[in-house]
Amino acid sequence: MKVNLSYLLVGALAAAGAIAPAQAKVVVVEGAHVRFFYDTDFWGAGAAVVNGDSITFAADPGLTITKTAGGSRPTLSSSAQTSSASALTVVAKSGYRVGLGVDTVIGGNYSVATGSNNSVGVSGTGVLTAGNFRNGTFFSNGTSAAYGGDGSFTSGAGVIDVTDTLAATGSYRALQASLLLSSSLVLGAPGTSKVAPTSYQYGFSAAQVAAVPEPATYGMMLGGLVLLGMVARRRKNAPK
């Protein structure tokens, strides 16, 4: 299920721990035990595929680089990047909490022209912050950790499959991830090379937690104990 809504995201942390406002469009998608809130200005609309508590996005086509060296340009380099301070917010469903950790995978393809000075690379890194989520706003609790990885290729052609794991710790109501995605290409010998990151995947770990009784439930329990005490007292004081 997807729900489009206007949502305030992106910016620096305010003194109260909330993300400072900047207008963005957010889409909400359901995972198995979490909900994903993602910035369509960064990822694009309808870009997400969810499997369990993992979500995969299509990468910005602007990260694809194709260059040819030789002739008047025997040596060249090029790079591209895109970033968001709040690319993804993960909110645990009722009865669950999500750990501060994530598995990430950069997917795509590459080809590198033959030559000892030729290479291409990809990188996807950011900061994962723990906190709470109330009334459509993420509030940081000050706990955070860096995540993500990078990879480089110096010969041949193949599939990009760069994986990284940040082991989950703690138990939180919500997480928010900043992200910097980049690609690069360096040619020091003649030929054509290409790097094309096409997807970025997040995988989270959610665990069930014991239900906390509502205040009304506590009131009913207390009332029941008082009633039992009164009955016991009357029986004790009753004539034999």
N, C-alpha and C positions, 0 to 999 in steps of 0.2 A: 504494500500500500504506500502511495506517495501523497504528500500534502504540500502544496506550494504555499509559502507564507513570507511576509516581510519580516526581517529579523535583524537585530542590531549586532554586528560582529566587526572584527578587525580593529586593531589598535593596540595601544600599550595598556598595561595593567593599571587600573585606577587605585587610589589609596584604599578603597574599601575591598579591593580584590576582584572587582568585576572588570570585564574587558571594556575598554573605552569605546563609545559608540561610533560606528561608521555604517552607513546604509548598505546593506547587501541583501541578495535574495538567497534564501535557504530552502533546500528540499529535505524532508524527513523521510527516511526509509526504515523499515522494521527489520532488525536482525532477530536471531533466535532468543537472546536474552538481553539485548541492548537495542537502543534506537540510535540511528546515525543522522546527524544534522550536518549537511555539507553545503559549502559555499558555491553556488552555481556560477558566480562571477569568476571563480578560480577554476573549477572543474568543468563547467558547462552543464546545461540542463540535460537531465536524462542520461547522465554519464556513468551511473553507478550500477554494479551488479553485486548482489548480496548473497552470501552462502554461509549460513549459520551466523557466527559473530565476526565474519570477515567481509570486507567490502573492497571492491576493485573499481578503479576509475580509469577512464581513457586519458592518456597524457596529452598535453597540449601539442598539436601538430607543429607548432613553432619551434619545438625542441629538436626536430629533425634537421640534420645538417648534411649536405652533400657538397664536396669540394673536389676540384681537380688541380693538381700541381703539375708543373712542367712548362716549357717554353719561357715566357717572360715572368712566370710566377713559380719558380722552382721550390720555394718555401712559403708556407702560409699556415695560419692557425685561425680557428673560429670557435666561438662558444655561444650558448644560449641558456637562458634561465628564466624561471617563473617562481614566484613565492607568495605565500599567504601567512599572516600571523594567526589565522584561525581557520585553517583549511578543513578541519573536521572536528566535530564535537560528538562524543560518545556518552550516552546517558543510559545507565542500567535500568532495566524494567523493575517493577515492584517485586520485592523478594530476592533481588539479586544485587551484587556489587561487582564492579570491574576492577581488575588489578592494574597497577601502574606498570605496564609493559606492553610490547607489541611485536609481532612478526611483520616484516615488510619485504616486498618483492618488487623489483623494477623489471618489467618485461619489455621486449622489443627485438630489434635485429640490427646487425651491423655488417659492414664489409670494409676491409682495410687493404689498400693497394700494397703490393710487394715493395718492401724497402725498410731498412733498419731504423729509419727516423720517422716512420709513420705510426700513428696511434689514434684511437678514439676512446672516449670515456663517458660514463654516466654517473650521476650522483643524486641521491634523495635523502636529505637529512633534515632534522627539525628538533623541536623540544616538545615533550609530552608533559602536560601539567594536570595535576589532580585537583578536584574541587567538588563543588555542588552546582546544581542546575535548578533555578527557580524562576518561574514566570518568564520563560523564554530567554533567560540570561545565564551565562556561565560565570561562576564565582570561584576564583583560584583560592586554594588554601595554602599556597606557598611551596607545595611539594612538586618537584619537576625532575625530569631526566632527559638527556639527549638520546636520540634514536636515529636509526637509518644507516645506510652504507653506500659504497661506491665501487665501481669496477672499471677496468681499462682493458683494451684489446689491441694487440700489435700486429696481428697477421690474420689472413683468411677471412672467412665470412661465417656467420652463424647467428644463433639466438641469444639475446641478452636475458640473463636470468640471475640478477644480483639480489641475494637474500641477506637479511640481517635479523637478529633476535635481541630484543631487550627483555630480559626475564621479568615477569610480572611480580610486583611486590605490593603489599598493602591491599586495602579493600576500600573502594571509593564509589560515591554516587555518580560521578561524571569525570570524564577526561577531555582535554582539548589539545589538539596537535597543530603546531605551526609546521610549515614545510617549505624547503627550498629544493626545487627540482632543477637539474642542470645537465647539459651535455656539452662535450668539447671534442675538437678534432685538430690534430697537428700533422702536417705533411712536410717532410723534409726530403722526399724523393718523388719522382714523377708518378702520376697515376691518380685514380679517382677513389675516394673513400667516402663512407656514409655511416652515420650513427642515427638510429631512429628509436628512441624510447617511446613505447606505445601504451604502456599501462603502469599503474602503481597500485599495489595491494596492501591493505592493512588487515591484520588478524589479531583479535583481542581475546582475553580470557575472562569469562564471567563466572562467578560462583554463587550458589544459593546461600542465603543467610536466614537465620532464625527470625520468624515474624515477631515484631514488637507490638504488643497489645495497644490498642487505642486507649486514650484517657477514659472514654466511656466504659470500656471493658474493665479497666482497673476499678472504676466506681462501682460497677455491678459486683465484682469480686469482693470488694470491701463491704458492700452492703450485705452480701450473703454471709460473710464471716460474723458481722455484727448480729444478724438475725439468729445464726446458730448459737452464738454466745448467750443471747437473751433466752433462747429455748432451754439451753443447758442450765442456766441459772434458775429458771422457774422450776425445772425438774428437781434441782438440788434443794430448793426451798419449799417444795410442796410437802404437805402433811403426809406422814407415812401411816 
